[in-house]
Amino acid sequence: MKRRTVLGAAFAGAGATPAGTARAAGPGPSVTWRQHTRLDAQAIYFVSYDGLVNNNSFQKNGLFTYQGYQYAGWYTATGAAVIGRRVLGGSSWSTVTLAHRLKADDSHNVISMGVSRTDGRLHINMDSHSDGFFYLKSQAGLLDNPGSTPWTATVLGAVQTSLDGLSPTSQFTYPQFVQTPEGGLQLSYRVGVSGNGRNALAEYDGSRWTALGEWSSSTGTYTSAHGSSTARNMYLHGIDYDVNGRLHAFFTWREQSASVMCDSGGITNHDTGYVHSADRGRTWRNDAGTLVATTGTSDTVAVTDSGLVVDSLGPDHSLMNQESQWTDSAGLPHAIISYVPGRFGRCTTDYVADRTANGRAFHLRKNLAGTWQKTEIPVPLNSSQRTKLVLDRYDNAYAVLPHGRIAGASRASGHTDWALLHDGGGLNAFGEVVVDELRVGADDVLSFMYQETSSGTAPSALHVVDFALPV
């Protein structure tokens, strides 16, 4: 396979170490092609909401690593749900076809997975967009002893339409599993619909699921230069624990009313907000540490709360929702956001076309001094879609741009020296990719799942590609 990778040796030692960095500079960012495997020669393909159901940015843990094995979830050409696994670094995947078939050609209906370390179970949630979901919970210890356990549908458990009897909402979307520091598992999801929804959490303690409740609000009045809106939903860029056990969430707001936009062809997303929780999502605080919400009560994070916005942007620039976030070795939050900068005009009229022509991604991060910094990544998106963020063991940053391109920036420069490291050559990737977030820490490998571009509904190949990071 043809591939073009540019090593980042020139980054090593680049720039002066800025105030507020966590530790002495290590090597700069680099990616070295390691391996390429094919999951499915004929995966399902249809473009819906400008994306693919097998590769969506909010598909947290559609690909993940645990205890020396890598796991992936996808839908075949017939819509059958499949879970695959391989020995980490192995060339072949073992697959299990679940007793479930994709119910609609809707790219929201992704497969997301999670691990409860307390009992070694695999959890799978799939196929939902503002309606019911499908859930499986494997037998205990499956992921702790993968080499000695047969890979069969029986060990993955029966397909359920609840969380072991818990039905948190009839309008369920965007499942994201996150491991707690204690080894439990939480499930983030949206209640309601686009433009009128709330974020909520459920928690698994090794024996049962409990609904913690909603923590964001859909009410309140937002007013732009063009008009007002009284309903919305918070779109998360992610929800992740840092090395100190703090839970972080970047987000954007999407307004229900199109009156807030300069043109109806745009998108009503605005502002990048940030909150964190020190008590496993029970309460939420803004950047200054002020309490702004208590989960499961009427006091939830609202658009009218002060201190939420860390990067202000109105709804005329086609700001993307659900992009990406990470936390570094000091527990500091980083995010990727993308929109059409003002130098290309102050009013987007077709958000897909305008983002494809002029969209840019930005790295937004907080330093030890408490200052928020934003740097434009000087690589055109050439896509309406999202970018994934990864930080290596040295806190160098990597942006996996649409079409499988990889840009990097060194911690030594204060993450200001962004440059293209891999141009995506030979992949023929459609757009967004699904990154194995857990593998970065497991063996210093950037591994992501992507699907080849096709046309109409003609199935196409689904792959996993691995790049070695600095060690």
Beta strands, then each sheet from edge to edge (+ up, - down):
strand 1: 32-43
strand 2: 63-66
strand 3: 69-75
strand 4: 80-87
strand 5: 94-101
strand 6: 111-116
strand 7: 121-126
strand 8: 134-137
strand 9: 172-179
strand 10: 185-193
strand 11: 196-204
strand 12: 209-214
strand 13: 222-223
strand 14: 228-229
strand 15: 232-236
strand 16: 240-241
strand 17: 247-255
strand 18: 269-277
strand 19: 283-285
strand 20: 291-294
strand 21: 309-311
strand 22: 324-327
strand 23: 333-339
strand 24: 360-366
strand 25: 372-376
strand 26: 388-391
strand 27: 397-401
strand 28: 405-409
strand 29: 419-422
strand 30: 434-435
strand 31: 445-451
strand 32: 460-468
sheet 1: 1+ 32- 31+ 30-
sheet 2: 2+ 3- 4+ 5-
sheet 3: 6+ 7- 8+
sheet 4: 9+ 10- 11+ 12-
sheet 5: 13+ 14-
sheet 6: 15+ 17- 16+
sheet 7: 15+ 17- 18+ 21-
sheet 8: 19+ 20-
sheet 9: 22+ 23- 24+ 25-
sheet 10: 26+ 27- 28+ 29-
end
